[in-house]
Amino acid sequence: MSRYTGPTWKKARRLKYSITETGNEIAKRNYAPGQHGQRRGKISEYGVQLQEKQKVRYTYGLNERQFRKTFNEAKKLEGPQGENFLFLLESRLDNLVYRGGYARTRQQARQFVSHGHFLVDGKKVDIPSYRVRPGQVIELKEKSRSVPLIKENLANVRQRAEFVNYDENTFKTTFVRFPERSEILSDIHENLIVEFYNR
């Protein structure tokens, strides 16, 4: 299954979950899209697990193969598999570009990374799925600092996650540590994703 590139607001309404983490998608119409959106029946246990998986998959913008691969990598780490899985997703370069405030959405962050606007520890990286380790520094290239869209995004940042540290003088963001579970996706029940893949 390829990565979803269609309307995210429609998917958010279908899942009753804000994929962009802003709440805008479901603020006005908190029901599924379509003619019969308000007449949905009871969802099975499998359906609930599938929905939880899709919420996370659409949030981070991964295709099914990437998603499953990351889930399997989380099995090899110590600690709860569901939490480790979310922490691995948070350590992707495109996600940290989004968390650093350079992009308004993760989709936009993916595009910025693909176009080669960022350095990791001084080296150009244009792979959105690149795994950043705690302590590594993400830097906006000097030529890219004048890109209007990036400048606008940085100017409009209200608050950044505590596990990233942004220096406005050098345009550098340090991935300080892996996030705590309480800092990310509070509405997600990762144990349902573990049950879905281990059923």
JOFENWO-V787350 format. One record per residue. N is the residue number from 1. PHI is phi as a letter, one per 30 degrees, with the letter a starting at -180 (* if undefined). OMEGA is omega as a letter, one per 40 degrees, with the letter a starting at -180 (999 if undefined). NEAR is the number of other ideal C-beta (glycine too) atoms within 12 Angstrom. Layout:
[[N | PHI | OMEGA | NEAR] [N | PHI | OMEGA | NEAR]]
This chain:
[[1 | * | a | 14] [2 | d | i | 11] [3 | d | a | 22] [4 | d | a | 24] [5 | b | a | 13] [6 | d | a | 16] [7 | d | a | 16] [8 | d | a | 31] [9 | d | i | 25] [10 | d | i | 20] [11 | d | a | 27] [12 | d | i | 33] [13 | d | i | 28] [14 | d | a | 30] [15 | c | a | 34] [16 | h | a | 26] [17 | a | a | 32] [18 | d | a | 26] [19 | d | a | 35] [20 | d | i | 28] [21 | i | i | 28] [22 | c | a | 18] [23 | i | a | 17] [24 | d | a | 18] [25 | d | a | 29] [26 | c | a | 27] [27 | d | a | 13] [28 | d | a | 11] [29 | b | a | 18] [30 | d | i | 19] [31 | a | a | 20] [32 | d | i | 25] [33 | d | i | 23] [34 | j | a | 13] [35 | d | a | 8] [36 | c | a | 10] [37 | d | a | 16] [38 | c | a | 14] [39 | b | a | 10] [40 | c | a | 17] [41 | d | a | 9] [42 | d | a | 8] [43 | c | i | 17] [44 | d | i | 10] [45 | d | i | 14] [46 | d | i | 14] [47 | d | i | 18] [48 | d | i | 21] [49 | d | i | 25] [50 | d | i | 23] [51 | d | a | 29] [52 | d | i | 33] [53 | d | a | 37] [54 | d | i | 29] [55 | e | a | 33] [56 | d | a | 42] [57 | d | i | 36] [58 | d | i | 38] [59 | d | a | 38] [60 | c | i | 42] [61 | i | a | 35] [62 | c | i | 32] [63 | d | a | 19] [64 | d | a | 21] [65 | d | i | 15] [66 | d | a | 27] [67 | d | a | 33] [68 | d | i | 21] [69 | d | i | 20] [70 | d | i | 34] [71 | d | i | 31] [72 | d | i | 19] [73 | d | a | 21] [74 | d | i | 29] [75 | d | a | 20] [76 | d | a | 14] [77 | c | i | 20] [78 | d | i | 10] [79 | j | a | 17] [80 | e | a | 17] [81 | d | a | 25] [82 | d | i | 32] [83 | d | i | 28] [84 | e | i | 27] [85 | d | i | 41] [86 | d | i | 40] [87 | d | i | 34] [88 | d | i | 35] [89 | d | i | 41] [90 | d | a | 37] [91 | d | i | 37] [92 | d | a | 36] [93 | d | a | 43] [94 | d | i | 42] [95 | d | a | 44] [96 | d | i | 47] [97 | d | i | 47] [98 | d | i | 37] [99 | d | i | 37] [100 | d | i | 40] [101 | j | i | 33] [102 | d | a | 45] [103 | b | a | 39] [104 | d | i | 25] [105 | b | i | 31] [106 | d | i | 37] [107 | d | i | 29] [108 | d | i | 28] [109 | d | i | 36] [110 | e | a | 32] [111 | d | i | 26] [112 | d | i | 35] [113 | d | a | 38] [114 | d | a | 23] [115 | d | i | 26] [116 | i | a | 21] [117 | d | a | 36] [118 | b | i | 44] [119 | c | i | 29] [120 | c | a | 35] [121 | h | i | 19] [122 | i | a | 14] [123 | c | a | 17] [124 | d | i | 23] [125 | b | i | 30] [126 | c | i | 23] [127 | c | a | 21] [128 | e | a | 36] [129 | d | a | 31] [130 | e | a | 27] [131 | d | i | 26] [132 | d | i | 39] [133 | c | i | 21] [134 | e | a | 19] [135 | j | i | 17] [136 | d | a | 27] [137 | c | i | 29] [138 | c | a | 45] [139 | b | i | 33] [140 | d | a | 37] [141 | e | a | 27] [142 | e | a | 16] [143 | d | a | 16] [144 | d | a | 27] [145 | d | i | 22] [146 | c | i | 15] [147 | d | a | 24] [148 | e | a | 11] [149 | d | i | 22] [150 | d | i | 31] [151 | d | i | 18] [152 | d | i | 16] [153 | d | i | 28] [154 | d | a | 28] [155 | d | a | 14] [156 | c | i | 14] [157 | d | i | 22] [158 | c | a | 11] [159 | a | i | 11] [160 | c | i | 26] [161 | d | a | 29] [162 | d | a | 17] [163 | d | i | 28] [164 | b | a | 35] [165 | b | a | 24] [166 | c | i | 30] [167 | c | a | 18] [168 | d | i | 18] [169 | d | a | 9] [170 | c | a | 17] [171 | h | a | 30] [172 | c | i | 27] [173 | b | i | 36] [174 | c | i | 27] [175 | d | a | 36] [176 | d | a | 26] [177 | a | i | 20] [178 | d | a | 30] [179 | d | i | 28] [180 | d | a | 17] [181 | e | a | 22] [182 | d | a | 13] [183 | d | a | 21] [184 | b | i | 30] [185 | h | a | 30] [186 | d | a | 15] [187 | d | a | 20] [188 | c | i | 33] [189 | c | a | 23] [190 | d | i | 32] [191 | d | i | 21] [192 | d | i | 27] [193 | d | i | 36] [194 | d | i | 26] [195 | d | a | 19] [196 | d | a | 29] [197 | d | a | 27] [198 | c | a | 15] [199 | d | 999 | 12]]
